[in-house]
Amino acid sequence: MLTGHGLGAIGASTRVTAWLGMQVVPELTHANAYLGPMTENGNPLPSWITWQVIGVAIGAMVAAFLGGRFRFHFDGSLGVHCAPRAWPLSYFCK
């Protein structure tokens, strides 16, 4: 509150949103009452809050890798299957 930024991931995601807005529709982003002030000095990403969140994510990934807990995992089924259906819809799942 004292720095004029959102705290945590919200402040960083807002800055990323402002940056994306500048890439896609810069006129509308500059005219936006909320995102416009972030874009006045050009690139809104070089803010401490953005780098703090990026550092936390990288630090968590390094800690998981060093601790042997880094892995890719997909929840749910690896294939597509069809549940049993009534006669009229059964021909879609063959």
Secondary structure as the mmCIF struct_conf table of DSSP 4:
data_model
#
loop_
_struct_conf.conf_type_id
_struct_conf.id
_struct_conf.beg_label_comp_id
_struct_conf.beg_label_asym_id
_struct_conf.beg_label_seq_id
_struct_conf.end_label_comp_id
_struct_conf.end_label_asym_id
_struct_conf.end_label_seq_id
BEND BEND1 THR A 3 HIS A 5
TURN_TY1_P TURN_TY1_P1 GLY A 8 GLY A 8
HELX_RH_AL_P HELX_RH_AL_P1 ALA A 9 VAL A 24
HELX_RH_AL_P HELX_RH_AL_P2 PRO A 26 ALA A 31
TURN_TY1_P TURN_TY1_P2 ALA A 33 LEU A 35
HELX_RH_3T_P HELX_RH_3T_P1 GLY A 36 THR A 39
TURN_TY1_P TURN_TY1_P3 GLU A 40 ASN A 41
BEND BEND2 GLY A 42 GLY A 42
BEND BEND3 PRO A 44 PRO A 44
BEND BEND4 SER A 47 SER A 47
HELX_RH_AL_P HELX_RH_AL_P3 TRP A 48 LEU A 66
TURN_TY1_P TURN_TY1_P4 GLY A 67 GLY A 68
BEND BEND5 GLY A 76 GLY A 76
BEND BEND6 LEU A 78 GLY A 79
HELX_RH_3T_P HELX_RH_3T_P2 TRP A 87 PHE A 92
#
